[in-house]
């Protein structure tokens, strides 16, 4: 499958799970392939392993992408890495596809000059957030990384260490209370695209906050959002 090309020039496209319509999601192959395209950023999701590694996977269980029932926080990374994923292009298990480490993904983002967009998932503990914080600092990404999460406490915790990087509150609903929270803690928003309006974008921009939406795979929808002044659009296939 090939990407769908935007008609309007726009520098805010983010590859959702590494452009998940093109290659098996959240694998190094997906990230490597999407890093060669025009995306400004590559989005991933992270969970902790039993031995404290930060592992990239959307689900906390690998069954959907591999057929193997494995709960990431209950296993070591050596065990996790041995679980092979299904290649969406062949519908067969591939030795090259498995859950990578956050550190490998970050190194690729640095090498290819892509913005790492890291979703903090519900399984993370405070010590995992510290591990992530230390990794970001070690790799010099303090002002480049974008953290996103449905759990604002994670973002508030990391805001103590990172004053300048972008953070976006993930949400499927919108209210004035959400805007107030975002203003208080200097958080942008990453909203389900169906709830986004031009007025919401204006409200966030009025407070110098960025607006992202997920997951837009329809070209007409993307073009409309761009006309409204959106900052980022997260997509599986549009670039």
C-alpha positions in Angstrom: 0.0 0.0 0.0 1.2 3.5 -0.8 0.7 6.7 1.1 -2.1 9.1 0.3 -0.5 12.5 -0.6 -1.8 15.8 0.7 -2.8 18.5 -1.8 -2.0 21.4 0.6 1.6 21.9 1.8 1.7 21.0 5.5 4.6 20.1 7.8 2.7 18.6 10.7 2.0 15.0 9.6 2.8 12.3 12.2 3.1 8.6 11.3 0.7 6.8 13.6 2.6 3.8 15.0 5.0 4.2 12.1 2.3 4.6 9.5 0.4 1.4 10.4 -1.4 0.9 7.1 2.0 0.4 5.3 3.8 -1.9 7.7 3.1 -3.9 10.9 2.6 -1.2 13.5 5.2 -0.2 16.1 8.0 -2.2 14.6 11.4 -1.0 13.6 10.5 -1.8 10.0 7.5 0.5 10.2 9.6 3.3 11.8 12.4 2.9 9.3 10.1 3.0 6.3 8.1 6.0 7.5 11.3 7.8 8.5 12.1 7.9 4.7 8.8 9.7 4.0 7.7 13.3 4.6 6.4 12.8 8.2 7.6 15.3 10.7 7.2 12.8 13.5 6.9 9.1 14.2 4.4 8.1 16.9 4.8 5.1 19.2 3.4 3.7 22.4 5.3 2.4 25.4 4.9 -0.2 28.2 7.4 -1.5 30.8 8.8 -5.0 30.7 9.2 -7.1 33.9 12.9 -6.2 33.9 12.3 -2.5 33.6 12.9 -2.1 29.9 10.7 0.4 28.0 9.0 -1.6 25.2 7.1 -0.2 22.2 3.7 -1.7 21.7 0.2 -0.2 21.5 -1.5 -3.0 23.5 -0.1 -4.2 26.8 -0.7 -7.8 25.4 0.9 -8.9 22.1 -1.9 -11.2 21.0 -3.5 -8.9 18.5 -0.3 -8.3 16.5 1.4 -11.7 17.0 -1.2 -14.3 17.9 0.8 -15.0 21.1 -0.9 -14.2 24.4 1.8 -12.3 26.3 1.3 -9.5 28.8 4.3 -7.2 28.4 4.7 -6.1 32.1 4.8 -9.8 33.2 7.8 -10.8 31.0 11.4 -9.9 30.5 12.4 -8.2 27.3 14.3 -11.3 26.1 11.0 -13.1 26.3 9.1 -10.3 24.6 11.6 -10.0 21.8 11.2 -13.7 20.9 7.6 -13.1 20.0 7.4 -12.6 16.3 4.7 -10.4 14.7 2.4 -10.9 11.8 3.5 -9.0 8.7 0.4 -7.2 7.5 1.7 -7.3 3.9 2.1 -11.1 3.8 -0.2 -12.2 6.7 2.6 -14.4 8.0 4.8 -14.3 11.0 8.2 -12.6 10.4 11.4 -13.1 12.2 12.2 -9.4 11.5 9.1 -8.1 13.3 8.9 -7.8 17.1 8.4 -5.2 19.8 11.4 -2.9 19.8 12.9 -0.9 22.6 12.2 2.8 23.0 15.9 3.5 22.9 16.3 1.9 19.4 13.3 4.0 18.2 14.8 7.2 19.6 18.1 6.5 18.0 16.4 6.1 14.6 14.5 9.4 15.2 17.8 11.1 15.9 19.5 9.6 12.8 16.6 10.5 10.5 15.8 13.9 12.1 12.2 12.9 13.0 10.3 14.1 16.0 9.7 11.3 18.5 6.0 11.3 19.6 5.8 9.0 22.6 2.5 7.9 24.0 2.7 7.0 27.7 0.4 4.0 28.3 -1.5 3.0 31.4 1.0 0.3 32.6 3.8 2.7 33.3 4.9 3.2 36.9 6.7 6.2 38.4 10.0 4.4 38.1 9.3 3.8 34.4 8.7 7.5 33.9 12.1 8.2 35.5 13.7 5.7 33.1 12.1 7.5 30.2 13.1 10.9 31.5 16.8 9.8 31.9 16.8 8.3 28.4 15.5 11.4 26.8 18.1 13.5 28.6 20.9 11.1 27.7 20.0 11.3 24.0 19.6 15.1 24.0 16.0 15.1 23.1 14.7 17.3 25.9 13.3 20.0 23.6 12.5 17.8 20.7 10.4 14.9 22.0 6.5 15.2 22.2 4.9 13.2 25.0 1.2 12.3 24.6 -1.1 10.5 27.1 -4.6 9.9 28.2 -3.3 10.2 31.7 -2.5 13.8 32.6 -0.6 12.8 35.7 2.1 11.3 33.6 2.5 14.5 31.6 2.5 16.6 34.8 5.1 14.4 36.3 7.4 14.8 33.3 6.7 18.5 33.0 8.8 18.8 36.2 11.9 17.8 34.2 11.0 19.1 30.7 10.0 22.7 30.6 10.3 23.3 26.9 9.2 20.1 25.1 5.6 19.7 23.8 3.2 17.6 25.7 -0.3 16.8 24.5 -3.3 15.5 26.5 -5.0 12.7 24.6 -8.8 12.8 24.7 -11.9 11.6 22.9 -14.1 14.4 24.4 -13.7 18.1 24.9 -14.8 20.6 27.6 -13.7 23.9 29.0 -12.4 22.0 32.0 -10.0 20.2 29.7 -8.8 23.5 28.2 -8.3 24.9 31.7 -6.2 21.9 32.8 -4.1 22.2 29.6 -3.4 25.9 30.2 -2.5 25.2 33.8 0.1 22.6 33.0 1.2 23.9 29.6 -0.3 20.9 27.7 -1.4 20.9 24.1 -4.2 18.6 23.0 -4.3 15.4 20.9 -7.9 14.8 20.2 -10.0 12.3 18.4 -10.4 14.0 15.0 -14.2 13.7 15.0 -14.5 16.1 18.0 -12.2 18.7 16.6 -13.5 22.1 15.6 -12.0 25.3 14.4 -13.1 27.0 17.6 -11.1 24.5 19.7 -8.0 25.1 17.6 -8.4 28.9 18.1 -8.9 28.5 21.9 -5.6 26.5 22.2 -3.7 28.8 19.9 -4.9 31.8 21.9 -3.1 30.2 24.9 0.0 29.4 22.8 -0.7 25.6 22.9 -0.5 23.2 20.0 -3.3 21.0 18.6 -3.0 17.5 17.3 -5.6 15.0 16.1 -5.8 11.2 15.7 -6.2 9.1 13.6 -7.0 10.8 10.2 -6.9 8.5 7.2 -9.4 10.5 5.0 -7.7 13.1 2.7 -10.7 15.4 2.7 -10.8 15.4 6.5 -7.1 16.2 6.6 -7.4 19.0 4.2 -10.3 20.6 6.2 -8.3 20.4 9.4 -5.3 22.1 7.7 -7.6 24.9 6.5 -8.6 25.4 10.2 -4.9 25.9 11.2 -4.2 22.5 12.9 -0.7 22.0 14.1 -0.4 18.2 13.7 -2.4 15.4 12.1 -1.6 11.8 13.1 -2.3 9.3 10.3 -1.8 5.7 9.3 -1.4 6.5 5.6 -1.6 10.2 4.7 1.6 12.2 4.2 
